[in-house]
């Protein structure tokens, strides 16, 4: 049983773990448990797995009516989680973070079922810190996580990522062709996540004409929240070398074609980019709990494996940073080598091995 979700950063590692498990143990029964109304209720069935939903929700930062309902939803979710665990009788339960993982792992731990926590970030979330006290194993993506968890329980596995990212060798030409790019121009890939990142989009609006006229070509993934607004702006500017995308499905080809990548620093993005091995400029979102995106990015910056551009400084500074990297080939080459040295390409398999040990 795998529980958690809420964001792609929780869901896609969960699916990667499930895929790795089923590939090795095809006769297994697999059940996901998520939060009703969250994206896992759609993404998990699309991946071919059954999922049950709990009414659990998080506390809002401001005083709202939903916060008054929180205790009732939590109690109901605890009862339902206990019944789901009793009915399914899992040999092990994996929690990947997100609202649903709390009640499900709590129920499993009370019933003496082995539990494994998978922490994607360099700064542990509150739910995982609580669950880790009784978990049998904690799989982490960064070193030095004994700041948050008992050292004897930690396995440094990395974050599971999509299989198509694992090998980009020979895909550059295909990527150039797919996105109709010019082979003699440097390609910049801008990634704001599936929903979009306001600051990254504002930074691109500020610099898009300079980038277009400055000899670059850009694949700009702006997210669905901002697509119409950004489309109107780019059409008005009449740009030749800027490709605006609401969403990029062929991420392996986009990564292969890119010379520099600009991205938020969510856990999944950071793990994927370490495998890609290209120069990266992280612009961490300041609007996340405990500023964990900055902490994710700094774990790489401190190893000279990426550059950080503060969210508050991105507008007006984006092209300057890109120019700095591309003006000296040695800088880009060093960043690419250093970030790849931190990659964990076999994370999903390593986590499966930890689950096997728990089950015996």
BELDALIN-V936145 format. One record per residue. N is the residue number from 1. RES is the residue in three letters. PHI is phi in radians with two decimals (NA if undefined). OMEGA is omega in degrees with one decimal (none if undefined). NEAR is the number of other C-alpha atoms within 12 Angstrom. Layout:
n-><N;N>
res-><RES;RES>
phi-><PHI;PHI>
omega-><OMEGA;OMEGA>
near-><NEAR;NEAR>
//
This chain:
n-><1;2;3;4;5;6;7;8;9;10;11;12;13;14;15;16;17;18;19;20;21;22;23;24;25;26;27;28;29;30;31;32;33;34;35;36;37;38;39;40;41;42;43;44;45;46;47;48;49;50;51;52;53;54;55;56;57;58;59;60;61;62;63;64;65;66;67;68;69;70;71;72;73;74;75;76;77;78;79;80;81;82;83;84;85;86;87;88;89;90;91;92;93;94;95;96;97;98;99;100;101;102;103;104;105;106;107;108;109;110;111;112;113;114;115;116;117;118;119;120;121;122;123;124;125;126;127;128;129;130;131;132;133;134;135;136;137;138;139;140;141;142;143;144;145;146;147;148;149;150;151;152;153;154;155;156;157;158;159;160;161;162;163;164;165;166;167;168;169;170;171;172;173;174;175;176;177;178;179;180;181;182;183;184;185;186;187;188;189;190;191;192;193;194;195;196;197;198;199;200;201;202;203;204;205;206;207;208;209;210;211;212;213;214;215;216;217;218;219;220;221;222;223;224;225;226;227;228;229;230;231;232;233;234;235;236;237;238;239;240;241;242;243;244;245;246;247;248;249;250;251;252;253;254;255;256;257;258;259;260;261;262;263;264;265;266;267;268;269;270;271;272;273;274;275;276;277;278;279;280;281;282;283;284;285;286;287;288;289;290;291;292;293;294;295;296;297;298;299;300;301;302;303;304;305;306;307;308;309;310;311;312;313;314;315;316;317;318;319;320;321;322;323;324;325;326;327;328;329;330;331;332;333;334;335;336;337;338;339;340;341;342;343;344;345;346;347;348;349;350;351;352;353;354;355;356;357;358;359;360>
res-><UNK;UNK;UNK;UNK;UNK;UNK;UNK;UNK;UNK;UNK;UNK;UNK;UNK;UNK;UNK;UNK;UNK;UNK;UNK;UNK;UNK;UNK;UNK;UNK;UNK;UNK;UNK;UNK;UNK;UNK;UNK;UNK;UNK;UNK;UNK;UNK;UNK;UNK;UNK;UNK;UNK;UNK;UNK;UNK;UNK;UNK;UNK;UNK;UNK;UNK;UNK;UNK;UNK;UNK;UNK;UNK;UNK;UNK;UNK;UNK;UNK;UNK;UNK;UNK;UNK;UNK;UNK;UNK;UNK;UNK;UNK;UNK;UNK;UNK;UNK;UNK;UNK;UNK;UNK;UNK;UNK;UNK;UNK;UNK;UNK;UNK;UNK;UNK;UNK;UNK;UNK;UNK;UNK;UNK;UNK;UNK;UNK;UNK;UNK;UNK;UNK;UNK;UNK;UNK;UNK;UNK;UNK;UNK;UNK;UNK;UNK;UNK;UNK;UNK;UNK;UNK;UNK;UNK;UNK;UNK;UNK;UNK;UNK;UNK;UNK;UNK;UNK;UNK;UNK;UNK;UNK;UNK;UNK;UNK;UNK;UNK;UNK;UNK;UNK;UNK;UNK;UNK;UNK;UNK;UNK;UNK;UNK;UNK;UNK;UNK;UNK;UNK;UNK;UNK;UNK;UNK;UNK;UNK;UNK;UNK;UNK;UNK;UNK;UNK;UNK;UNK;UNK;UNK;UNK;UNK;UNK;UNK;UNK;UNK;UNK;UNK;UNK;UNK;UNK;UNK;UNK;UNK;UNK;UNK;UNK;UNK;UNK;UNK;UNK;UNK;UNK;UNK;UNK;UNK;UNK;UNK;UNK;UNK;UNK;UNK;UNK;UNK;UNK;UNK;UNK;UNK;UNK;UNK;UNK;UNK;UNK;UNK;UNK;UNK;UNK;UNK;UNK;UNK;UNK;UNK;UNK;UNK;UNK;UNK;UNK;UNK;UNK;UNK;UNK;UNK;UNK;UNK;UNK;UNK;UNK;UNK;UNK;UNK;UNK;UNK;UNK;UNK;UNK;UNK;UNK;UNK;UNK;UNK;UNK;UNK;UNK;UNK;UNK;UNK;UNK;UNK;UNK;UNK;UNK;UNK;UNK;UNK;UNK;UNK;UNK;UNK;UNK;UNK;UNK;UNK;UNK;UNK;UNK;UNK;UNK;UNK;UNK;UNK;UNK;UNK;UNK;UNK;UNK;UNK;UNK;UNK;UNK;UNK;UNK;UNK;UNK;UNK;UNK;UNK;UNK;UNK;UNK;UNK;UNK;UNK;UNK;UNK;UNK;UNK;UNK;UNK;UNK;UNK;UNK;UNK;UNK;UNK;UNK;UNK;UNK;UNK;UNK;UNK;UNK;UNK;UNK;UNK;UNK;UNK;UNK;UNK;UNK;UNK;UNK;UNK;UNK;UNK;UNK;UNK;UNK;UNK;UNK;UNK;UNK;UNK;UNK;UNK;UNK;UNK;UNK;UNK;UNK;UNK;UNK;UNK;UNK;UNK;UNK;UNK;UNK;UNK;UNK;UNK;UNK;UNK>
phi-><NA;-2.14;-2.28;2.32;2.49;1.77;-2.39;-1.05;-1.11;-1.66;-1.24;-1.17;-1.07;-1.06;-1.17;-1.10;-1.11;-1.05;-1.07;-1.15;-1.17;-1.15;-1.09;-1.55;-2.25;-1.12;-1.59;-1.31;-1.61;-2.25;-2.30;-1.74;-2.27;-2.21;-1.82;-1.01;1.51;-1.67;-1.16;-1.11;-1.17;-1.76;-1.21;-1.18;-1.06;-1.08;-1.47;1.70;-2.05;-1.36;-2.43;-1.98;-1.92;-1.89;-1.39;-1.08;-2.55;-1.55;-1.38;-1.44;-1.23;-1.74;-1.29;-2.33;-1.09;-1.07;-1.15;-1.18;-1.45;-0.97;-1.04;-1.14;-1.13;-1.15;-1.07;-1.11;-1.17;-1.09;-1.12;-1.16;-1.08;-1.07;-1.21;-1.07;-1.12;-1.11;-1.25;-1.40;0.91;-1.23;-1.38;-2.73;-2.19;-1.93;-1.93;-1.87;1.65;1.83;-0.99;-1.28;-1.15;-1.04;-1.04;-1.23;-1.19;-1.06;-1.11;-1.13;-1.13;-1.14;-1.63;1.35;-1.50;-1.02;-2.23;-2.25;-1.80;-1.95;-1.76;-1.44;-1.65;-1.42;-2.18;-1.15;-1.34;-1.05;-1.04;-1.16;-1.12;-1.21;-1.15;-1.11;-1.04;-1.97;-1.25;-1.46;-2.59;-2.20;-1.67;-2.14;-1.90;-2.34;-1.25;1.11;-1.45;-1.25;-1.13;-2.00;-2.23;-1.06;-0.98;-1.23;-1.67;-1.49;-2.16;-1.52;-1.78;1.52;-1.67;-1.17;-2.28;-1.11;-1.10;-1.19;-1.45;-1.17;-2.41;-1.77;-1.01;1.39;-1.69;-1.04;-1.06;-1.12;-1.14;-1.03;-1.18;-1.06;-1.61;0.95;-1.66;-1.71;-1.19;-1.67;-1.94;-1.28;-1.88;-1.87;-1.92;-1.89;-2.15;-1.93;1.51;-1.12;-1.54;1.89;-2.24;-0.99;-1.11;-1.06;-1.18;-1.15;-1.11;-1.21;-1.02;-1.17;-1.94;-1.08;-1.23;-1.15;-1.14;-1.09;-1.53;-1.63;1.63;-1.74;-2.19;-2.26;-1.76;-2.03;-1.63;-1.69;1.53;-1.21;-1.15;-1.99;-1.05;-1.08;-1.13;-1.22;-1.08;-1.08;-1.19;-1.26;-1.14;-1.14;-1.43;0.97;-1.63;-1.65;-2.06;-1.98;-1.80;-1.62;-2.26;-1.21;-2.66;-1.99;-1.47;-1.57;-1.11;-1.08;-1.27;-1.14;-1.07;-1.12;-1.39;-1.32;-1.77;-2.44;-2.11;-1.99;-2.63;-1.11;-2.14;-1.12;-1.01;-1.18;-1.06;-1.08;-1.15;-1.10;-1.18;-1.17;-1.29;-1.16;1.27;-2.02;-1.07;-2.21;-1.95;-1.54;-2.09;-1.10;-1.28;-1.48;-1.77;-2.20;-1.02;0.97;0.90;-1.22;-1.17;-1.10;-1.14;-1.02;-1.11;-1.14;-1.07;-1.62;-1.01;-1.18;-1.86;0.92;-1.91;-2.94;-1.89;-2.02;-2.12;-1.09;-0.95;-1.26;-1.96;-1.17;-1.23;1.73;-1.97;-1.06;-1.09;-1.03;-1.16;-1.08;-1.01;-1.03;-1.20;-1.41;-1.32;-2.32;-0.97;-1.16;-1.12;-1.09;-1.11;-1.16;-1.06;-1.10;-1.14;-1.17;-1.23;-1.21;-1.17;-1.66;-1.26;-2.19;-1.22;-1.89;-1.05;-1.08;-1.14;-1.10;-1.19;-1.01;-1.11;-1.16;-1.12;-1.03;-1.09;-1.12;-1.31;1.39>
omega-><178.3;-175.9;176.8;-179.9;-178.8;178.2;177.2;179.3;173.6;-171.0;-174.3;172.1;179.1;179.4;178.2;176.6;179.5;-179.7;-179.3;178.6;-176.9;177.6;-179.1;-177.6;-171.2;-178.5;-177.9;167.5;-177.8;177.2;173.6;172.4;-177.9;178.2;179.9;177.9;179.9;-169.6;177.9;-179.2;175.4;-172.2;-177.6;175.3;176.9;178.3;174.8;-177.8;176.1;177.7;172.5;-175.8;174.7;-180.0;-176.1;176.5;-178.9;174.4;175.7;-178.2;178.2;-178.9;-179.3;177.7;179.3;178.3;177.3;178.9;-173.0;-179.0;179.8;179.6;-180.0;178.5;179.1;-179.9;177.8;178.9;-178.2;179.1;179.2;179.7;179.6;179.8;179.5;-178.4;-175.0;-179.9;-178.5;173.7;177.0;179.0;-179.9;175.7;-177.1;-177.3;-173.9;-171.4;-172.2;-173.3;-179.1;-179.8;-175.1;179.7;176.7;179.4;-179.2;-179.2;177.7;-178.7;177.0;179.2;179.6;180.0;178.3;177.3;174.9;-178.7;-174.8;-170.3;177.3;176.7;-171.3;176.5;-176.5;-178.6;-178.8;177.7;178.8;-176.8;-175.8;-177.7;-179.8;177.5;178.9;-178.5;175.9;178.5;-173.7;-176.8;-177.8;174.2;174.5;179.8;174.4;169.1;-174.5;-172.2;174.9;-174.3;-176.2;-179.6;-170.3;168.7;-177.7;-171.9;-170.1;178.4;175.5;177.9;-179.8;-175.0;-174.7;179.0;-169.7;-179.5;179.7;-178.0;177.0;-177.0;-176.7;-179.3;178.1;178.1;177.7;-179.4;-176.4;-178.0;177.7;-179.3;176.9;-173.6;-176.2;178.6;174.6;-175.6;177.3;177.3;-179.3;-175.3;178.0;-178.3;-174.5;179.2;179.8;179.3;-173.7;-175.7;178.9;178.9;177.9;177.6;178.0;176.6;-179.5;-170.5;-171.1;-180.0;177.3;177.7;-178.5;-177.6;-173.7;175.4;178.7;166.1;-170.3;165.8;-170.7;178.0;-169.6;179.5;-171.9;-179.4;-171.9;-169.2;-177.4;179.8;-179.2;178.5;179.3;-178.7;-178.5;178.5;178.9;-176.6;178.3;-176.4;-178.0;-168.9;179.2;176.6;178.7;178.3;172.5;-177.2;177.8;179.0;-175.6;-174.2;179.5;-180.0;177.2;177.5;-176.9;-177.5;-171.1;171.3;174.8;-179.6;176.7;-171.3;162.2;-174.7;171.3;-173.4;-177.5;178.9;-179.1;-179.3;177.7;-175.7;176.0;177.9;-178.5;176.0;176.4;175.1;-175.9;168.9;177.5;170.7;-173.9;174.1;176.7;-172.1;178.7;-176.2;174.6;177.7;-172.5;177.7;176.6;179.4;175.4;-177.5;-176.4;176.5;177.6;178.8;-178.5;175.9;-177.6;-176.7;177.6;172.4;177.5;173.1;-177.0;178.3;-176.7;-177.2;-171.7;-178.0;-178.4;-177.4;-172.5;-177.8;179.5;179.8;178.3;177.8;-178.2;-178.3;-173.3;178.5;-179.9;-177.5;-179.3;178.9;179.5;-179.0;-179.8;178.2;-180.0;179.1;-176.8;-178.4;179.4;179.6;179.8;-176.1;174.6;-172.2;-175.8;-174.4;-176.6;179.1;179.4;178.9;175.9;179.3;177.1;177.7;179.0;178.7;-179.9;-177.8;179.8;none>
near-><42;50;51;49;42;32;32;32;37;41;46;36;46;51;41;36;45;40;29;29;30;21;15;16;18;12;9;18;20;33;33;42;48;48;38;25;20;29;26;39;31;25;26;37;21;15;21;18;27;25;34;33;36;37;29;37;33;28;18;14;12;10;11;12;12;18;18;16;19;21;18;17;26;29;20;22;34;29;22;27;40;28;22;30;36;21;13;25;22;32;28;39;50;53;52;53;46;40;40;47;50;44;42;52;48;37;35;39;33;20;22;21;29;34;44;47;49;58;47;48;42;38;34;36;30;23;29;38;25;24;37;40;25;26;37;34;38;44;48;45;42;36;26;19;31;22;15;27;33;23;20;16;25;31;33;32;35;38;46;47;44;36;24;23;30;29;21;27;19;14;24;27;23;23;28;29;16;22;33;23;29;24;21;13;24;30;39;44;45;47;44;40;38;29;24;30;36;32;34;44;42;28;34;39;35;24;30;40;26;27;34;29;19;23;24;33;36;44;43;44;40;41;27;23;21;29;27;17;21;33;26;15;22;28;19;14;20;16;25;25;29;41;34;37;34;28;25;28;17;23;36;33;31;42;45;35;38;43;38;45;48;47;48;49;47;39;47;37;41;50;45;43;51;41;40;43;37;42;44;50;48;42;45;38;33;22;20;20;18;17;22;28;35;34;31;38;42;29;33;38;27;18;19;26;35;42;40;36;34;28;30;20;19;33;24;25;28;39;36;22;34;41;25;19;30;30;16;15;19;14;25;31;24;24;35;34;26;29;34;29;23;33;33;32;31;27;36;37;30;27;41;34;24;33;37;23;18;23;19;10>
//
